[in-house]
């Protein structure tokens, strides 16, 4: 999607949040034909319970030379605002936003299985780190991680990447639970032998 958008004669510059285009209230208000800059904010406050977190958030923007927190809206958020608007151009603005959403969805790259697997692994690594931080005191946290890493012979002061942490945890789990896994394998093999004997008995009886 272009860095600038044009609705009628208005040029809008989106703010990129999580790789998604967002528009600030002032720009939305101008596009909808409002002369007062606070109308869009009032529309949002009147219907705030209908907006999901991915529809709107606050972002640090430079306004008149000063850094301020400004509320911005995703394309879906813009469409919902336009649903509440009664200006003459609101209907046209809604169609324009829907076209942008369709264009953005078509241009978004499809994720293959490998990419999805990578995302899942990264999320798992983040979860592991959060769990360590939530349950282990600051003074022993690094020591606990280094104990896990010791089996892989990493240097104690080496930076711990997510991949390293996941690999070590996987190996640690496999080492601690190999007996359980062996037992499950033996039971499965025994179950297979019993099924084979049962089939033989059935054939003999018939």
N, CA and C of each residue as an Amber inpcrd file, in Angstrom:
protein
   618
   0.8490000  -1.1950000   0.0000000   0.0000000   0.0000000   0.0000000
   0.8780000   1.2350000   0.0000000   0.4650000   2.2930000  -0.7080000
   1.2530000   3.5100000  -0.8130000   1.3720000   4.1870000   0.5470000
   2.4400000   4.9960000   0.7060000   2.6360000   5.7090000   1.9550000
   1.6440000   6.8530000   2.0980000   1.0570000   7.2690000   0.9780000
   0.0360000   8.3100000   1.0290000  -1.2300000   7.8160000   0.3390000
  -2.3710000   8.2210000   0.8720000  -3.6710000   7.8310000   0.3250000
  -4.4190000   9.0820000  -0.0920000  -5.2580000   8.9490000  -1.0820000
  -6.0270000  10.0980000  -1.5700000  -7.5010000   9.7700000  -1.5860000
  -8.2770000  10.5410000  -0.8480000  -9.7350000  10.4290000  -0.8730000
 -10.2860000  11.7580000  -1.3580000 -10.9300000  11.7180000  -2.5520000
 -11.4050000  12.9340000  -3.2010000 -10.2030000  13.8680000  -3.3830000
 -10.2300000  15.0480000  -2.7640000  -9.1040000  15.9790000  -2.9350000
  -8.1750000  15.9800000  -1.7220000  -8.4010000  15.0570000  -0.8000000
  -7.6300000  15.0370000   0.4450000  -6.5090000  13.9950000   0.3780000
  -5.3060000  14.3980000   0.7410000  -4.1660000  13.4870000   0.8260000
  -3.9770000  13.0800000   2.2810000  -4.0350000  11.7810000   2.5250000
  -3.9420000  11.2530000   3.8820000  -2.6550000  10.4500000   4.0190000
  -1.9350000  10.6790000   5.1110000  -0.6890000   9.9550000   5.3640000
  -0.9080000   8.9790000   6.5100000  -0.9490000   7.6840000   6.2170000
  -1.2180000   6.7080000   7.2850000  -0.0190000   6.5160000   8.2120000
  -0.3270000   6.0990000   9.4160000   0.6830000   5.6860000  10.3870000
   0.7290000   4.1610000  10.3550000   1.9140000   3.5780000  10.2440000
   2.0330000   2.1280000  10.1590000   2.1800000   1.5500000  11.5650000
   1.2200000   0.7240000  11.9510000   1.2200000   0.0450000  13.2560000
   1.0960000  -1.4480000  13.0000000   2.1240000  -2.2160000  13.4180000
   2.1260000  -3.6710000  13.1850000   1.9010000  -3.9990000  11.7080000
   2.5790000  -3.2260000  10.8560000   2.5160000  -3.4260000   9.3970000
   1.1380000  -3.1350000   8.8140000   0.2960000  -2.4330000   9.5660000
  -1.0410000  -2.0830000   9.0930000  -1.1740000  -0.5620000   9.0540000
  -1.8820000  -0.0090000   8.0240000  -2.0590000   1.4470000   7.9460000
  -3.1540000   1.9370000   8.8920000  -2.8490000   2.9590000   9.6450000
  -3.8090000   3.6050000  10.5540000  -3.8940000   5.0830000  10.1910000
  -5.0510000   5.6850000  10.4070000  -5.2360000   7.1150000  10.1710000
  -5.5870000   7.7980000  11.4830000  -5.0460000   9.0060000  11.6730000
  -5.3480000   9.7440000  12.8930000  -6.6960000  10.4490000  12.7710000
  -7.2640000  10.8070000  13.9040000  -8.6270000  11.3700000  13.9470000
  -8.7540000  12.6450000  13.1120000  -7.6930000  13.4770000  13.1440000
  -7.7700000  14.7440000  12.3970000  -7.9520000  14.4880000  10.9080000
  -7.1820000  13.5360000  10.3630000  -7.2770000  13.2320000   8.9360000
  -8.6380000  12.6220000   8.5800000  -9.1200000  11.7500000   9.4670000
 -10.4300000  11.1360000   9.2190000 -11.5170000  12.1960000   9.2260000
 -11.4210000  13.1140000  10.1720000 -12.4260000  14.1820000  10.2640000
 -12.4540000  15.0460000   9.0130000 -11.2680000  15.3830000   8.4860000
 -11.1990000  16.1890000   7.2620000 -11.8060000  15.4270000   6.0900000
 -11.4740000  14.1380000   5.9820000 -11.9890000  13.3280000   4.8790000
 -13.5110000  13.2110000   4.9480000 -14.0580000  13.1600000   6.1710000
 -15.5130000  13.0280000   6.3310000 -16.2280000  14.3720000   6.2080000
 -15.4740000  15.4520000   6.0950000 -16.0920000  16.7600000   5.8640000
 -16.4130000  17.5430000   7.1200000 -15.8210000  17.1720000   8.2560000
 -16.0640000  17.9200000   9.4920000 -15.1580000  19.1460000   9.5450000
 -15.6960000  20.2510000  10.0420000 -14.9060000  21.4710000  10.1920000
 -14.2590000  21.5390000  11.5720000 -14.8430000  20.8460000  12.5310000
 -14.2800000  20.8100000  13.8850000 -13.4070000  19.5740000  14.0300000
 -12.2500000  19.7370000  14.6660000 -11.3040000  18.6420000  14.7600000
 -11.6100000  17.6030000  15.8110000 -12.5830000  17.8960000  16.7140000
 -12.8430000  16.9690000  17.8070000 -14.0480000  16.0620000  17.5580000
 -14.7100000  16.2040000  16.4040000 -15.9400000  15.4500000  16.1510000
 -15.6710000  13.9480000  16.0830000 -14.6040000  13.5570000  15.3820000
 -14.2950000  12.1270000  15.2600000 -14.0020000  11.5310000  16.6360000
 -13.2820000  12.2760000  17.4660000 -13.0010000  11.8110000  18.8260000
 -14.2830000  11.6090000  19.6170000 -15.2570000  12.5080000  19.4250000
 -16.5340000  12.3810000  20.1190000 -17.3220000  11.1730000  19.6040000
 -17.2340000  10.9370000  18.2860000 -17.8880000   9.7560000  17.7240000
 -17.3280000   8.4800000  18.3440000 -16.0130000   8.4560000  18.4720000
 -15.3780000   7.2710000  19.0520000 -15.7950000   7.0880000  20.5130000
 -15.7680000   8.1440000  21.2900000 -16.1280000   8.0440000  22.7040000
 -17.5710000   7.5800000  22.8820000 -18.4460000   8.0030000  21.9910000
 -19.8580000   7.6140000  22.0950000 -20.0840000   6.1400000  21.7810000
 -19.1540000   5.5420000  21.0290000 -19.3270000   4.1460000  20.6040000
 -18.0680000   3.3190000  20.8910000 -17.3040000   3.6990000  21.9010000
 -16.0070000   3.0530000  22.1660000 -16.1300000   1.5540000  22.4000000
 -17.2700000   1.1190000  22.9790000 -17.4170000  -0.3080000  23.2830000
 -17.5670000  -1.1670000  22.0280000 -17.7760000  -0.5470000  20.8650000
 -17.9340000  -1.2960000  19.6220000 -16.6170000  -1.4690000  18.8610000
 -15.5600000  -0.8400000  19.3520000 -14.2540000  -0.9230000  18.7010000
 -13.3910000  -1.9800000  19.3900000 -12.8050000  -2.8530000  18.5920000
 -11.8870000  -3.8600000  19.1230000 -10.4780000  -3.2500000  19.1960000
  -9.5690000  -3.8700000  19.9700000  -8.2210000  -3.3040000  20.1080000
  -7.4620000  -3.1580000  18.7930000  -7.7900000  -3.9950000  17.7940000
  -7.0740000  -3.8800000  16.5210000  -7.6580000  -2.7790000  15.6360000
  -8.7660000  -2.1620000  16.0740000  -9.3650000  -1.0820000  15.2900000
  -8.8020000   0.2780000  15.6480000  -8.3190000   0.4270000  16.8690000
  -7.8270000   1.7400000  17.3010000  -6.8080000   1.5890000  18.4090000
  -5.8970000   2.5400000  18.4790000  -4.8940000   2.5890000  19.5360000
  -4.3390000   4.0050000  19.5630000  -3.4530000   4.2710000  20.4970000
  -2.7820000   5.5640000  20.5230000  -1.3490000   5.3850000  20.0270000
  -0.8510000   6.3880000  19.3230000   0.4930000   6.3270000  18.7480000
   1.2050000   7.6460000  19.0030000   2.5200000   7.5800000  19.2140000
   3.3210000   8.7900000  19.4180000   3.5850000   9.4660000  18.0820000
   3.0300000  10.6600000  17.8960000   3.2060000  11.4110000  16.6610000
   3.6960000  12.8220000  16.9870000   4.3860000  13.4090000  16.0320000
   4.8440000  14.7900000  16.1900000   3.7690000  15.7200000  15.6430000
   3.1560000  16.5080000  16.5310000   2.0930000  17.4400000  16.1580000
   2.5450000  18.8500000  16.5050000   2.6360000  19.6960000  15.5010000
   3.0740000  21.0800000  15.6820000   4.4140000  21.1400000  16.4270000
   5.3180000  20.2560000  16.0260000   6.6610000  20.2660000  16.5850000
   6.7980000  19.5830000  17.9330000   5.7020000  19.0490000  18.4820000
   5.7560000  18.3900000  19.7830000   5.2830000  16.9440000  19.6620000
   5.9400000  16.0500000  20.4090000   5.5690000  14.6470000  20.3900000
   4.3730000  14.4240000  21.3030000   3.3010000  13.8960000  20.7410000
   2.0780000  13.6690000  21.5140000   1.5060000  12.2880000  21.2140000
   0.7110000  11.7860000  22.1560000  -0.0160000  10.5510000  21.9220000
  -1.3120000  10.8890000  21.2050000  -1.4900000  10.3170000  20.0270000
  -2.6560000  10.6200000  19.1920000  -3.4030000   9.3230000  18.9100000
  -4.7240000   9.3810000  18.9730000  -5.5110000   8.1850000  18.6730000
  -5.5700000   7.9800000  17.1650000  -5.3090000   6.7570000  16.7500000
  -5.3410000   6.4030000  15.3330000  -6.2800000   5.2110000  15.1440000
  -6.7570000   5.0440000  13.9060000  -7.7260000   3.9970000  13.6020000
  -7.2620000   3.1870000  12.3950000  -7.4240000   1.8740000  12.4910000
  -7.1300000   1.0140000  11.3510000  -8.1930000   1.2360000  10.2820000
  -8.0360000   0.5780000   9.1320000  -9.0230000   0.7410000   8.0650000
 -10.4010000   0.2610000   8.5210000 -10.4290000  -0.8370000   9.2700000
 -11.7120000  -1.3140000   9.7990000 -12.2760000  -0.3140000  10.7950000
 -11.3880000   0.2860000  11.5830000 -11.8330000   1.3030000  12.5270000
 -12.3820000   2.5280000  11.8100000 -11.7240000   2.9140000  10.7070000
 -12.2050000   4.0480000   9.9070000 -13.5900000   3.7550000   9.3350000
 -13.7820000   2.5240000   8.8740000 -15.0780000   2.1450000   8.3030000
 -16.1690000   2.2310000   9.3590000 -15.8660000   1.7630000  10.5790000
 -16.8680000   1.8260000  11.6420000 -17.1860000   3.2650000  12.0190000
 -16.1730000   4.1190000  12.0700000 -16.4220000   5.5460000  12.3410000
 -17.3450000   6.1390000  11.2890000 -17.0920000   5.7860000  10.0260000
 -17.9130000   6.3250000   8.9360000 -19.3460000   5.8150000   9.0120000
 -19.5570000   4.6350000   9.6180000 -20.9120000   4.1300000   9.7960000
 -21.7060000   5.0190000  10.7510000 -21.0040000   5.6140000  11.7260000
 -21.6730000   6.4950000  12.6940000 -21.8110000   7.9240000  12.1700000
 -21.0480000   8.2530000  11.1290000 -21.0500000   9.6150000  10.5910000
 -22.2840000   9.8600000   9.7140000 -22.7830000  11.0790000   9.7470000
 -23.9650000  11.4490000   8.9570000 -23.6430000  12.5000000   7.8890000
 -22.3590000  12.7050000   7.6030000 -21.9990000  13.7160000   6.6190000
 -22.3210000  13.2240000   5.2030000 -22.4530000  14.1390000   4.2360000
 -22.8000000  13.7480000   2.8670000 -21.7970000  12.8030000   2.2210000
 -20.5240000  12.8450000   2.6620000 -19.4980000  12.0110000   2.0130000
 -19.2260000  10.7160000   2.7860000 -19.9410000  10.4950000   3.8790000
 -19.6660000   9.3250000   4.7150000 -19.8520000   8.0190000   3.9400000
 -20.8920000   7.9450000   3.1480000 -21.1600000   6.7260000   2.3820000
 -20.0300000   6.4510000   1.3880000 -19.5960000   7.5050000   0.6950000
 -18.5000000   7.3640000  -0.2640000 -17.2030000   6.9900000   0.4410000
 -16.9800000   7.5640000   1.6260000 -15.7780000   7.2570000   2.4000000
 -15.7640000   5.7850000   2.8140000 -16.9360000   5.2640000   3.1960000
 -17.0240000   3.8520000   3.5760000 -16.6390000   2.9480000   2.4160000
 -17.1360000   3.2470000   1.2110000 -16.7940000   2.4400000   0.0320000
 -15.2950000   2.5230000  -0.2580000 -14.7460000   3.7200000  -0.1010000
 -13.3210000   3.9280000  -0.3530000 -12.4770000   3.0960000   0.6170000
 -12.8510000   3.0870000   1.8900000 -12.1200000   2.3130000   2.8920000
 -12.2290000   0.8190000   2.6020000 -13.4100000   0.3450000   2.2120000
 -13.5790000  -1.0740000   1.8910000 -12.6830000  -1.4780000   0.7160000
 -12.5570000  -0.5880000  -0.2840000 -11.6590000  -0.8690000  -1.4130000
 -10.2090000  -0.9840000  -0.9300000  -9.8190000  -0.1020000   0.0120000
  -8.4560000  -0.1580000   0.5560000  -8.2130000  -1.4560000   1.3120000
  -9.2080000  -1.8890000   2.0780000  -9.0800000  -3.1400000   2.8290000
  -8.8850000  -4.3040000   1.8740000  -9.6610000  -4.3220000   0.7810000
  -9.5390000  -5.3990000  -0.1990000  -8.1670000  -5.3770000  -0.8640000
  -7.6950000  -4.1900000  -1.2280000  -6.3720000  -4.0690000  -1.8470000
  -5.2740000  -4.5370000  -0.8940000  -5.4080000  -4.1600000   0.3610000
  -4.3950000  -4.5210000   1.3440000  -4.3680000  -6.0310000   1.5660000
  -5.5390000  -6.6610000   1.5990000  -5.6050000  -8.1100000   1.7960000
  -5.0040000  -8.8550000   0.6120000  -5.2320000  -8.3370000  -0.5990000
  -4.6980000  -8.9900000  -1.7890000  -3.1830000  -8.8600000  -1.8760000
  -2.6600000  -7.7470000  -1.3780000  -1.2160000  -7.5160000  -1.4650000
  -0.4460000  -8.1620000  -0.3270000  -1.1520000  -8.6060000   0.7120000
  -0.4690000  -9.2330000   1.8470000   0.0820000 -10.5820000   1.4360000
   1.3690000 -10.8630000   1.6870000   1.9700000 -12.1420000   1.2970000
   1.3870000 -13.2980000   2.0960000   1.1540000 -14.4070000   1.4070000
   0.6340000 -15.5900000   2.0810000   1.7440000 -16.2680000   2.8720000
   1.4160000 -16.7700000   4.0360000   2.3970000 -17.4440000   4.8710000
   2.4010000 -18.9350000   4.5590000   3.5740000 -19.4980000   4.2810000
   3.6550000 -20.9330000   4.0750000   3.8190000 -21.6280000   5.4210000
   3.8110000 -22.9650000   5.3860000   3.8760000 -23.7330000   6.6270000
   5.1560000 -23.4490000   7.4030000   6.2640000 -23.2710000   6.6710000
   7.5360000 -23.0090000   7.3400000   7.5000000 -21.6720000   8.0690000
   6.9170000 -20.6650000   7.4150000   6.8360000 -19.3480000   8.0440000
   5.9490000 -19.3930000   9.2790000   4.8270000 -20.1150000   9.1840000
   3.9250000 -20.2470000  10.3310000   4.6360000 -20.9570000  11.4790000
   5.4040000 -22.0120000  11.1270000   6.1570000 -22.7240000  12.1560000
   7.1450000 -21.8100000  12.8550000   7.7870000 -20.9210000  12.0810000
   8.7310000 -19.9800000  12.6790000   8.0430000 -19.0230000  13.6340000
   6.8580000 -18.5660000  13.2610000   6.0980000 -17.6630000  14.1300000
   5.7310000 -18.3640000  15.4300000   5.2760000 -19.6140000  15.3110000
   4.8950000 -20.3820000  16.5030000   6.0990000 -20.5460000  17.4310000
   7.2740000 -20.8500000  16.8480000   8.4760000 -21.0310000  17.6610000
   8.8540000 -19.7390000  18.3760000   8.7570000 -18.6130000  17.6430000
   9.1090000 -17.3410000  18.2710000   8.1520000 -17.0170000  19.4200000
   6.8560000 -17.3130000  19.2080000   5.8700000 -17.0800000  20.2690000
   6.1710000 -17.9590000  21.4750000   6.5690000 -19.2190000  21.2050000
   6.9150000 -20.1300000  22.2970000   8.1060000 -19.6080000  23.0730000
   9.1070000 -19.0860000  22.3510000  10.2940000 -18.5560000  23.0200000
   9.9350000 -17.3670000  23.9050000   9.0750000 -16.5080000  23.3990000
   8.6310000 -15.3580000  24.1960000   7.9000000 -15.8290000  25.4380000
   7.0480000 -16.8470000  25.2730000   6.3060000 -17.3780000  26.4130000
   7.2400000 -17.9540000  27.4700000   8.2920000 -18.6600000  27.0100000
   9.2600000 -19.2360000  27.9420000   9.9710000 -18.1380000  28.7130000
  10.4060000 -17.1030000  27.9970000  11.1050000 -16.0010000  28.6670000
  10.1810000 -15.3080000  29.6710000   8.9230000 -15.0880000  29.2940000
   7.9760000 -14.4510000  30.2050000   7.7600000 -15.2970000  31.4480000
   7.6880000 -16.6280000  31.2500000   7.4820000 -17.5170000  32.3870000
   8.6760000 -17.4690000  33.3350000   9.8830000 -17.4470000  32.7550000
  11.0900000 -17.3560000  33.5850000  11.0900000 -16.0510000  34.3760000
  10.7330000 -14.9560000  33.7040000  10.7400000 -13.6530000  34.3670000
   9.6540000 -13.5670000  35.4370000   8.5510000 -14.2800000  35.2330000
   7.4400000 -14.2060000  36.1820000   7.6740000 -15.0630000  37.4180000
   8.5020000 -16.1040000  37.2920000   8.6330000 -17.0650000  38.3910000
   9.9850000 -17.0950000  39.0650000  10.9810000 -16.4700000  38.4580000
  12.3350000 -16.5300000  39.0170000  12.8090000 -15.1350000  39.3860000
  13.3990000 -14.9960000  40.5470000  13.8940000 -13.7020000  41.0010000
  14.9950000 -13.1900000  40.0790000  15.1290000 -11.8910000  40.0110000
  16.0840000 -11.2490000  39.1090000  17.4980000 -11.7650000  39.3180000
  17.9100000 -11.9480000  40.5900000  19.3030000 -12.2930000  40.8600000
  19.6660000 -13.7150000  40.4430000  18.6690000 -14.6020000  40.2440000
  18.9860000 -15.9780000  39.8500000  18.4700000 -16.3170000  38.4620000
  17.8590000 -15.3580000  37.8070000  17.2520000 -15.6420000  36.5050000
  18.2960000 -16.0890000  35.4830000  19.3600000 -15.3190000  35.3400000
  20.3940000 -15.6630000  34.3690000  21.0610000 -16.9910000  34.7050000
  21.2100000 -17.2620000  36.0010000  21.7970000 -18.5300000  36.4110000
  20.9290000 -19.6960000  35.9610000  19.6050000 -19.5570000  36.1020000
  18.6940000 -20.6220000  35.6900000  18.7910000 -20.8840000  34.1960000
  18.8790000 -19.8210000  33.4140000  18.9990000 -19.9870000  31.9670000
  20.3240000 -20.6580000  31.6270000  21.3880000 -20.2550000  32.3130000
  22.6990000 -20.8340000  32.0180000  22.7760000 -22.3000000  32.4030000
  22.0190000 -22.7170000  33.4390000  21.9720000 -24.1300000  33.7910000
  21.3690000 -24.9270000  32.6380000  20.3190000 -24.3700000  32.0430000
  19.6850000 -25.0310000  30.8920000  20.6640000 -25.0880000  29.7290000
  21.3950000 -24.0010000  29.5270000  22.3100000 -23.9300000  28.3940000
  23.5720000 -24.7680000  28.5880000  23.8570000 -25.1370000  29.8280000
  25.0970000 -25.8500000  30.1130000  25.1850000 -27.1550000  29.3390000
  24.0440000 -27.8260000  29.1700000  24.0370000 -29.1020000  28.4630000
  24.4720000 -28.9410000  27.0140000  24.3050000 -27.7500000  26.4510000
  24.6760000 -27.4960000  25.0690000  26.0620000 -26.8610000  24.9500000
  26.7290000 -26.6880000  26.0980000  28.0920000 -26.1680000  26.1380000
  28.2020000 -24.7480000  25.5750000  27.1780000 -23.9380000  25.8370000
  27.2660000 -22.5330000  25.4670000  28.0380000 -21.7850000  26.5470000
  28.6810000 -20.7160000  26.1550000  29.4270000 -19.9150000  27.1080000
  28.4440000 -19.2130000  28.0470000  28.7290000 -19.1310000  29.3460000
  27.8070000 -18.5290000  30.3170000  27.4120000 -17.1000000  29.9800000
  28.3300000 -16.3480000  29.3900000  28.0360000 -14.9470000  29.0940000
  27.5670000 -14.7450000  27.6700000  27.4030000 -15.8270000  26.9350000
  26.9460000 -15.7070000  25.5500000  25.4890000 -15.2680000  25.5100000
  25.1580000 -14.4250000  24.5490000  23.7700000 -13.9730000  24.4120000
  22.8620000 -15.1590000  24.0870000  21.7560000 -15.2380000  24.8020000
  20.8280000 -16.3540000  24.6230000  19.7640000 -15.9640000  23.5990000
  19.8370000 -16.5620000  22.4180000  18.8280000 -16.2910000  21.4030000
  17.6140000 -17.1750000  21.6400000  16.4960000 -16.8420000  21.0020000
  15.2810000 -17.6360000  21.1490000  15.4860000 -19.0560000  20.6370000
  16.1860000 -19.2060000  19.5010000  16.4270000 -20.5370000  18.9460000
  17.2500000 -21.3930000  19.9030000  18.2820000 -20.7900000  20.5150000
  19.1110000 -21.5250000  21.4700000  18.2690000 -21.9880000  22.6560000
  17.4520000 -21.0890000  23.1730000  16.6350000 -21.4070000  24.3380000
  15.6560000 -22.5310000  24.0400000  15.0110000 -22.4750000  22.8970000
  14.0450000 -23.5100000  22.5280000  14.7290000 -24.8570000  22.3200000
  15.8720000 -24.8550000  21.6540000  16.5750000 -26.1110000  21.3990000
  17.0260000 -26.7590000  22.7000000  17.5400000 -25.9320000  23.6200000
  17.9890000 -26.4740000  24.8990000  16.8260000 -27.0210000  25.7120000
  15.7090000 -26.3110000  25.7200000  14.5400000 -26.7840000  26.4560000
  14.0040000 -28.0770000  25.8650000  14.0290000 -28.1780000  24.5330000
  13.5630000 -29.3970000  23.8810000  14.4660000 -30.5770000  24.2650000
  15.7840000 -30.3780000  24.2030000  16.7170000 -31.4380000  24.5750000
  16.5980000 -31.7970000  26.0490000  16.4100000 -30.7770000  26.8810000
  16.2470000 -31.0120000  28.3190000  15.0120000 -31.8600000  28.5800000
  13.9140000 -31.5400000  27.9100000  12.6690000 -32.3020000  28.1010000
  12.8570000 -33.7420000  27.6260000  13.4820000 -33.9050000  26.4500000
  13.6880000 -35.2510000  25.9230000  14.5550000 -36.0990000  26.8330000
  15.5860000 -35.4690000  27.4600000  16.4710000 -36.2020000  28.3630000
  15.7390000 -36.6200000  29.6300000  14.9400000 -35.7080000  30.1770000
  14.2500000 -35.9910000  31.4370000  13.1100000 -36.9890000  31.2670000
  12.5370000 -37.0690000  30.0740000  11.3290000 -37.8760000  29.8910000
  11.5290000 -39.0480000  28.9250000  12.7920000 -39.4210000  28.6570000
  13.0090000 -40.5030000  27.6990000  12.4550000 -41.8300000  28.1980000
  12.4910000 -42.0520000  29.5260000  11.9470000 -43.2940000  30.0600000
  10.4510000 -43.3970000  29.8090000   9.7470000 -42.2770000  30.0090000
   8.3090000 -42.2670000  29.7470000   8.0280000 -42.5420000  28.2760000
   8.8080000 -41.9180000  27.3960000   8.6190000 -42.1290000  25.9700000
   8.9080000 -43.5730000  25.5780000   9.9460000 -44.1860000  26.2100000
  10.2640000 -45.5970000  25.9300000   9.1320000 -46.5060000  26.3900000
   8.5400000 -46.1790000  27.5410000   7.4330000 -46.9910000  28.0600000
   6.2370000 -46.9380000  27.1300000   5.9280000 -45.7460000  26.6490000
   4.8110000 -45.5930000  25.7130000   5.0670000 -46.3900000  24.4420000
   6.3070000 -46.3740000  23.9570000   6.6560000 -47.1190000  22.7510000
   6.4930000 -48.6220000  22.9710000   6.9500000 -49.1280000  24.1520000
   6.8260000 -50.5450000  24.4600000   5.3600000 -50.9660000  24.5430000
   4.5300000 -50.1370000  25.1870000   3.1090000 -50.4430000  25.2980000
   2.4460000 -50.4670000  23.9290000   2.8470000 -49.5500000  23.0620000
   2.2780000 -49.5100000  21.7180000   2.6560000 -50.7730000  20.9330000
   3.9100000 -51.2060000  21.0740000   4.3430000 -52.4190000  20.3840000
   3.6130000 -53.6450000  20.9220000   3.4340000 -53.7140000  22.2470000
   2.7110000 -54.8250000  22.8570000   1.2600000 -54.8470000  22.3920000
   0.6730000 -53.6650000  22.2860000  -0.7040000 -53.5590000  21.8000000
  -0.8120000 -54.0820000  20.3690000   0.2060000 -53.7880000  19.5540000
   0.2160000 -54.2830000  18.1780000   0.2990000 -55.7920000  18.1210000
   1.1350000 -56.3820000  19.0050000   1.2500000 -57.8400000  19.0300000
  -0.0550000 -58.5020000  19.4620000  -0.7200000 -57.9150000  20.4510000
  -1.9960000 -58.4650000  20.9180000  -3.0660000 -58.3890000  19.8360000
  -3.0660000 -57.2980000  19.0890000  -4.0360000 -57.1710000  17.9910000
  -3.7920000 -58.2430000  16.9340000  -2.5180000 -58.4990000  16.6560000
  -2.1810000 -59.5160000  15.6620000  -2.6380000 -60.9020000  16.1130000
  -2.4180000 -61.2220000  17.4060000  -2.8650000 -62.5050000  17.9380000
  -4.3800000 -62.6390000  17.8870000  -5.0720000 -61.5460000  18.1960000
  -6.5390000 -61.5670000  18.1620000  -7.0560000 -61.8270000  16.7710000
  -6.4330000 -61.2320000  15.7690000  -6.8450000 -61.4580000  14.3940000
  -6.6210000 -62.9240000  13.9850000  -5.5190000 -63.4910000  14.4600000
  -5.2190000 -64.8940000  14.1620000  -6.2690000 -65.8170000  14.7820000
  -6.6510000 -65.5360000  16.0390000  -7.6770000 -66.3320000  16.7270000
  -9.0120000 -66.2410000  16.0220000  -9.3810000 -65.0270000  15.5820000
 -10.6530000 -64.8620000  14.8810000 -10.7010000 -65.6770000  13.6080000
  -9.5990000 -65.6780000  12.8640000  -9.5470000 -66.4280000  11.6120000
  -9.6580000 -67.9340000  11.8790000  -9.0270000 -68.3910000  12.9760000
  -9.0580000 -69.8230000  13.3140000 -10.4740000 -70.2410000  13.7150000
 -11.1550000 -69.4070000  14.4840000 -12.5180000 -69.7090000  14.9340000
 -13.4820000 -69.7420000  13.7630000 -13.3150000 -68.8120000  12.8420000
 -14.2170000 -68.7560000  11.6850000 -13.9160000 -69.8800000  10.7110000
